[in-house]
Amino acid sequence: MAGRPAAIVSPHPGTTRDVVEVSLDLGVSDGAQPSIARLQVQLSDSAGVREAQDPIEQEGISRAIAAA
C-alpha cells in the first residue's frame, strides 16, 4: 500500500514498536478522466496492546495508547 518498505513485519509478538504512519493520496476516476477526485488518507499502525515484560516493547505499547 505504501509503495515502500514502511515497517518490519513478523508473526512474532512485539515486532512493531513505533507507530508507523503512511500518507496516501487516492485518486478516483470515472474511467473517462484520469482523476476526478482526490482523497488524502493517513494510515497508522502501532504495537498491539498487551502486557509485556520487555521495557522496549512496553514503550511501544505506551506510544500506541498515546497515539490512539
N, C-alpha and C positions, 0 to 999 in steps of 0.2 A: 504493500500500500504506500509506504513512504518513498519508494523508489531508491532507497539506500539502506544500508545496514544501520538500523536505529537502536538496536538493543541486542544484548547477548541473551539467547533463549536456551532453555534447558528444561527437561522434565523434573529436575531436582528442585525441591522447595528451597527458597532463599536466594535464587539466582538473581531475580530483579531486586535491586537495592535502591535505585534512584527513580524518581518519577521521570518517565520518558514521554516527551511531548513532540508531536509531529503536526505541522500545519499542512492542510491540503486545500488546494484551490480546485473545486469541482466545476467543470463546465457542463451545461445542459444543452443538448442540441435537439432540434426537431427533425433532423435528417436533411433539411434543405439548406440550413445555415450552419456554419461550423460551431458557433456557440451563441445562444441567445440569452443565456443567464449564467451568472457565476455565483458560486456559493463557497464562502471561506469556512472551513471546518478545522477545529483544533481537537485532536485526539490525545488523550493522556492514558498512560498505563503505569501502574505502580505495583509495589510489593503487595502480596496478599497479607491480610491482617490475620495474624495468628500469634500464639505465644512462641517466643524464640529464645534460645539461650545465647546465641552469638550476638555480641554487642553491635557489630556492624549491621547485622540483619535487623536488630531492634531499632537502630537508627533509621533504616529504610522504611520500616513499618511506621515509625513516628512521622516521617515525612509524607508517607502515603495518607495517613489520617489527616495531617495538616492540609494537604492539597485537596482533600475531598470536600 
